[in-house]
Amino acid sequence: MQTHIKPTNFLTLFFVAATCIISGGLIGAVTNMLNGIISPYYYRATMYWNFEEIWTAAVAQGILEGLLYGIIFSIIFTITFGLVTKGKGTYIFAFQQLLKLMGIVLICWVAGGLLAIFLVNLSPDFYRAHFPMTPFNKTEMIKFAWVGGSIWGAIIGGLLSAVIGIVAIKNNWRQV
């Protein structure tokens, strides 16, 4: 346990912040890689993209948005890490907490996609009334719902992770 206690320097805080930002971009890339395969139509309809390379654009969009969310998350997480550990936390300690939070985002991504699939199967007309771009073909409708739901799930997961991250750092630091 003593490996987590040593003076935190500016470089440690910089690496923690950079890792948070990169993690956001990575999550955005991976989730949109899958979502771009599942429903290119979703991106055509919601982003008004009318070109061939939808999958590549979806991945680029995921990276961009992930980096932006990563910056916001990084500010919250890095400040919390520095304040809670009073300058004695290591990069390894912060990285361990970050991995757990990334897991929460991915779980919420899946949960959001599954919830949307449930809703579109429960009442396609209700779903289409709320999301008018939803296709009429049943398979395409389910794919469209997955992508939209999973994106919202990841966003909610990110917000949840910011709050849980504060609590996790505080609680786990007490155990060190």
C-alpha positions in Angstrom: 0.0 0.0 0.0 2.9 2.4 0.6 3.5 2.5 -3.2 0.6 4.9 -3.5 2.2 7.5 -1.2 4.9 9.9 -2.4 4.9 13.6 -3.1 2.9 14.5 -6.2 4.6 16.8 -8.5 3.3 18.9 -11.4 4.4 16.2 -13.9 2.2 13.6 -12.1 -0.8 15.9 -12.3 0.0 16.6 -16.0 0.1 12.9 -16.8 -3.1 12.2 -14.9 -4.9 15.1 -16.8 -3.5 13.9 -20.1 -4.5 10.3 -19.4 -8.1 11.4 -18.7 -8.2 13.3 -22.0 -6.7 10.5 -24.0 -9.1 8.0 -22.3 -12.1 10.1 -23.4 -10.8 10.0 -27.0 -10.2 6.3 -26.8 -13.7 5.5 -25.5 -15.2 7.8 -28.2 -13.2 6.1 -30.9 -14.0 2.5 -29.8 -17.7 3.1 -29.2 -18.1 4.9 -32.5 -16.1 2.2 -34.3 -18.8 -0.3 -33.3 -21.7 2.1 -33.7 -20.6 3.1 -37.1 -20.6 -0.6 -38.2 -24.0 -1.2 -36.5 -25.9 1.7 -38.1 -24.3 4.0 -40.6 -27.9 5.2 -41.2 -27.9 6.7 -37.7 -25.1 9.1 -38.6 -26.5 9.9 -42.0 -29.9 10.8 -40.5 -28.7 12.6 -37.3 -25.5 14.3 -38.6 -26.9 14.9 -42.1 -23.9 13.2 -43.6 -24.3 12.4 -47.2 -21.0 10.8 -48.3 -19.3 7.4 -48.6 -17.0 7.2 -45.6 -19.6 7.2 -42.8 -17.7 4.8 -40.6 -14.4 6.8 -40.8 -16.3 10.0 -40.1 -18.1 8.3 -37.1 -14.8 7.3 -35.6 -13.4 10.8 -36.1 -16.5 12.2 -34.5 -16.2 9.8 -31.6 -12.6 10.9 -31.1 -13.4 14.5 -31.2 -16.4 14.3 -28.8 -14.5 11.9 -26.5 -11.6 14.3 -26.3 -13.9 17.2 -25.5 -15.7 15.2 -22.7 -12.2 14.0 -21.6 -11.1 17.6 -21.1 -14.1 18.4 -18.9 -13.7 15.1 -17.0 -9.9 15.7 -16.7 -10.4 19.0 -14.9 -12.8 17.4 -12.4 -10.8 14.3 -11.8 -7.3 15.9 -11.7 -8.3 18.6 -9.3 -10.1 16.0 -7.1 -7.0 13.8 -7.2 -4.7 16.6 -6.2 -6.8 17.9 -3.4 -7.9 14.6 -1.9 -4.5 13.1 -1.8 -3.0 16.4 -0.6 -0.2 16.0 -3.1 0.8 12.5 -2.1 -1.0 10.4 -4.7 0.9 8.5 -7.4 0.0 8.2 -11.1 -0.6 4.5 -10.5 -3.3 5.2 -7.9 -5.0 7.7 -10.2 -4.8 5.3 -13.1 -6.4 2.5 -11.1 -9.3 4.8 -10.2 -9.6 5.9 -13.9 -9.8 2.4 -15.2 -12.8 1.7 -12.9 -14.5 4.9 -14.2 -13.9 3.9 -17.8 -15.6 0.6 -17.0 -18.7 2.6 -15.7 -18.8 4.6 -19.0 -18.7 1.4 -21.1 -21.3 -0.3 -18.9 -23.6 2.7 -19.3 -22.9 2.7 -23.1 -24.2 -0.9 -23.3 -27.1 -0.3 -20.9 -28.2 2.8 -22.9 -28.2 0.8 -26.2 -30.1 -2.1 -24.6 -32.7 0.2 -23.1 -33.3 1.9 -26.5 -33.7 -1.5 -28.1 -36.2 -2.5 -25.4 -38.1 0.8 -26.0 -38.2 0.5 -29.8 -39.4 -3.1 -29.5 -42.0 -2.2 -26.8 -43.6 0.5 -29.0 -42.1 1.3 -32.4 -44.7 4.0 -33.0 -43.9 5.7 -29.6 -40.2 5.5 -30.4 -40.7 6.9 -33.9 -42.9 9.7 -32.5 -40.0 10.8 -30.3 -37.2 10.1 -32.8 -38.8 10.9 -36.2 -35.7 9.9 -38.2 -36.1 6.2 -37.1 -36.3 3.9 -40.1 -39.4 1.8 -40.6 -37.6 -1.5 -41.3 -37.5 -3.5 -38.1 -33.8 -4.5 -38.2 -32.7 -1.0 -39.1 -35.0 0.4 -36.4 -33.3 -1.7 -33.8 -29.8 -0.8 -35.0 -30.7 2.9 -35.0 -32.1 2.6 -31.5 -28.9 0.9 -30.3 -26.7 3.6 -31.6 -28.7 6.5 -30.2 -29.3 4.8 -26.9 -25.7 3.8 -26.5 -24.5 7.3 -27.2 -26.8 8.7 -24.5 -25.7 5.9 -22.2 -22.0 6.9 -22.6 -22.8 10.5 -22.0 -24.7 9.7 -18.8 -21.9 7.3 -17.9 -19.4 10.1 -18.2 -21.4 12.4 -16.0 -21.9 9.6 -13.5 -18.2 8.8 -13.5 -17.3 12.4 -12.7 -19.4 12.2 -9.6 -18.4 8.6 -8.7 -14.8 9.5 -9.4 -14.8 12.1 -6.6 -16.2 9.7 -4.1 -14.0 6.8 -5.3 -10.8 8.8 -5.0 -11.8 10.0 -1.5 -12.8 6.6 -0.3 -10.0 4.7 -1.8 -7.4 7.2 -0.7 -8.5 6.6 2.9 -7.6 3.0 2.5 -4.1 3.7 1.4 
